[in-house]
Amino acid sequence: MKLARYEHNGAVLLGTVRHDMVRSLPRNLDVLDVLTMSLPERNLLEAQAGRHHRIPLDDVRFVPPIEPRAMRDFVVFEEHVRGVTQSVAGTAEIAEAWYDAPAFIFMNPHSLISHRQDVPMPPDTQALDFELEVAAVVGSKVRDLTVDQAAEHIVGYAVFNDWSARDIQRREMQVSLGPAKGKDFASTLGPWITTPDELEPYRVGDRYNLTMTVSVNDTEIGRDSLANMAWSFEEMLSHASRDAWVGAGDVLATGTCAGGALAEMWGRRGVMEPPPLQVGDVVTMAVDGLGSISNRVTQTRSPGHRVPPARSPAAGPVG
């Protein structure tokens, strides 16, 4: 099943996607209700979809397919790490710690946007970038899962774009913490959530061989296969749940695939080519079996208020 959320007559509704149409589902269901159904239950529900209305995909106003309480963004593609490390840190050497476990940062779930939603240019950046990823959705609240146990708790997948202001990110990470304002302004998830059973034809061991591509203004920039992950989604969830709760509806993103970000190319080439994103650019990401997401970069909306620099302790306490 492909499960979408969309606006219709002022309400946010749930529907299935089939034959280039969104078909309505009963209003008393939410996303996790459907994603955690058994396969026979979902098949029966899909057979009954569209009783209230059917809308061509081109006419649908999508909203993010889920509203997670937490999002974790991993870094599981080695070749991307090598290239972007050179861009951000000036060296192609990958830290030995990267190989120990699937590292992740927490993302801002309140800045999640949908397919076709505009992305205002963040203030103070001259290096806006995209990041081509795939995200998994967790179906239930879990803790301390083994890798084998994790498989039954992953209930769907979607295309994910982790928008990044690279110049801001580079400066922030000099503090030896993860990025903050360089990433918290927008992330795209969509266009819908695809259940795992639909991806079985692509399975190779514990990976999915899904071709991933990203284009800017209809010109392809990069491509990779999801099968090149250094850790599987089950391993990512197992690690995230070790001695910690992962909530129902939480999103786990892979991090950027090889060739899935401009910064990786800047690091490899030593020049900012292709150039950073500009107002008017349209970024489109497509993943086999999951669909595609597109967003246009628009003019900055934020007033860009800044706090003052830190005051020296020598200046004494305030007040």
N, C-alpha and C positions, 0 to 999 in steps of 0.2 A: 504494500500500500504506500502511496505517496500522500502525505497528510499536510494540508495547507491551512493557514489562518488568513483571513481576508476581510476587508470592510465591504459591507453591503447595506445600503439604506441606513447608514449611521450606526450600524452594529458590527462588532467583530464576530465573525462566524468561522466554523470549522467545515472543511470539505475535503474530498478526495480528488486527486488529479488523475484523469484517464482520458485518452484520445483527445488531447488538447483542450479539455474542458475541466473546470472545477465544478464538482457536483456536491451539493449541500448535504450536510449530516445533521442529525437532530441537535437542537440547541442545548439539550441538557447534558451533552458530553463535553469533556475537555480533552486536551491533547493527550495527557497521560492516561486517561481512561481508555483511549483507543490504542495507544502504543503498548499498553500492558495487557491487552486482550490476547487470548489464544489465537492462533492462525485461523482456525475454523470460524471463530467469532468475528474476526476482522473481515474474512471473506464474505460472511453473511451480511455484515454491515455495509460493505462496499457494494454488494449486489443491490442493496436498497437505497444507495446514495442517489441524490439528485431529485428527490420527490418534490422539494419546494422550488428549486431552480437549478439551472446549469448555465455557467458563464464561460465564454471563450477565454482562454488564458490571456490573450492580448488585452482583454477588457478588465482583468482582475486587478484590484488594488491590494497588493499583498501587505501583510504586516509580519513581523518576525514570527516564525512558526511555533515558538515557545518563549515563555518569559522566565528564564532561569534565575534562581536566587544567587547562583555562583557560576563563574566560568573560569576554567583553568586552561592556559595556553602552554602547550609543551614545545619542545624543540627536538624532534625525532628524525630529522633528515640531515644526515652527516654532511653531504655536499653543500647544502645551504649554509650550515653552520660555518663551514670552512670559508666560504665566500663572504658572508656578511661579517664574520669576525675580522676579516682583513679590512673591510670598509669601516667598521665602527672602532676597532681597536688597533688597526694598522698592522696586524700580523695574521697570517693564515694558519697559525698553530692553534689547534683545538685543545682546550684545557683537558687534562687527563680526567678531571672529575666528570666531564660530560659523558664519558663512557661507563660510568659507574651505575647510573640510574636515570630514568627519564625525567629530567628537570622541567619545572613549569613555573609560571607566574600566574597570579590571579588577575582577571580582567574586570572591567566595569560593566556589569549586566544592564545598567540603566542606559547605556549608550548604544544598545543593540539596535540596528536598523535593518530594513528589509530590502529585498530585491526591488529595484527601480526607485528607491528613495534617494534623494540628493544628499551629498556629503559636503557641508560647508568647509571651505579651506580653514584649517586651524590658524589662529593668529601666531605670528612670530616664526613661521617656518618657511624655508626656501627649499625644502627637501621632502615633500610629501611623497609617500610610497604606499604600495599595496603589499599584501602577503597572501599568497594562494595556499589554502589549507582545507582540510576536511574536519568536521566536528562530529563527535558522537554524543548522543543523549542518554543519560542514565535514568532508568525507569523507577528505581526505588531507593530509599535511604539505606545506605550500606556502610559497613566498616570492616576492616581487616579481611578483605576478600583474597582468596587465592586466585591465581590466574585462571584456573578452570572454573571457579565460581563466578568470576567476573563476566564471562560470556553471556550468561542468562540475564544479566542486569543491563546490558546495552540494548536499547530498544529502537534506535534509529540513527540515521546519519544525514548530514546536510553539508553543503558547500559553505566555507567560512572565509571571510576576508578580514584580516587583522590590519586595519589602516595604521600607518606609522609615520610620524614626523621625525625623520632620521636625524636632522641636526639637533633638535631638542632632545631626542633619545640619547644621542652621543654625549651631550653635555651632562645629562642627568646621570648616566651610568658611570661618570667619573667619581661619583660619591660612593661607588661600590654597592649600589642597590639596583634593583630592576628599574626599567623605565616607568614613568608615571604620566606626566602631561604629554609625553611623546606618543602615547598610545590610547589614552582613556577617552578620546573624543568620539570614536566611532568604531564599530565592528559590524560587519554584515553577516547575517545567517539566513540561509534559505536555498532556493525559493520556497522549499517545503522540506519535510522530514520523510526520508525513505526508510522503510522497515528492513531489517537485516535479511529476511527471506528473499527480497528482490535482488539482493547482491550476491546470492549464492553462485550464480553462473560465473562470477568474476573471481571466486575464491581460489587462492593458491596457498595451501597450508593455512597458516593463521593470518594471512594478509589478503587484501583485495587488489587485484591488478586493474585498477581504474586509471585511465588516462586523465591527467589534469592539465588544463591549459589556461593561460591568462593573456588577454589582449587589451591594448589601449587604442581606442578609436579604430577598432576592427583590424589592427595590425598585431599579429601574435608576437608576444614578448618571450614567453617561456612555456615549457611543458615538462612533465615528469610522470611517473607512475606512483600511485599510492602504495604499491607493493614495496617501494624502496624505503619504507619506514624502518628505523633501527629497532623500534619496539612496536608490538601490536597494540591495538586498542585495549585488549584484555589486560596486557601488561601495564599499560598506562593507568587503567582504572584500579588494578590491584595496588600499584604503587601509591596512587592518590589516596586510597582508602586505608593505607597502613597507619594504624594508631590515630585515625581521623575519620570523621563522618563525611561522606559524600552524599548530597541530598538528591531526592527525587526531582528530576528535571534539570539537574546540573549538566553543563556542557563541558566536554573535554575536547579541545582542539589540538591538532597534530603539531602545530607550528608549520613554518613555510617549507614547501617542497623545493627541490633543486630547480633553479631557474624561475622561482615563483615570486621574486621581489627584485626591484631595481637595485637596492643596496648591495645585493649579492653580485650583480654585474659590475657595479661601480668598484667594488673591492677587487674583483678579478682583473678589470681593465685599467684601473688606476685613474679613470676619468668618469665624470657623471654622465655616462652615455649608455642607454637612452636617458634623456633628461628627466628631472623630477616632474611629477604631475602638476598640471596647471589648471586654472579655472576653465571649465568647458570640456575637459577630458572625460571620456567614458571608459570605465574599467569593467571588463567582462571576464568572468571566470566560469569555466565549464568543467564538469567532472562526469565521466561515464556513469550512468545509472542514477545520478543525483540531480541532474539538470544544470542550469546556469543562473548566475546572478550578475546584474549590471547596476552600476551606480555612476552618476555624473557628479563631478566636482563643481561646486558653485562658489559664489563669492563668500568671503568671511562674514559671519553674522555676529561673532563674539566681540564685545568691546575690548577684550584682552587686558583686563585689569591686572596689575602686577603688585605684589607685595614688595616692600623695600628689602635690600640686602641685609644679611645678619649684622647686628651691632656688636662691636668688640666688647668683651667683658670689662675692658679697661674704662669703658664709658660709664660703668656703674649701672645699678638697677634703674628701671623706669619708674617715675612717680615718686 
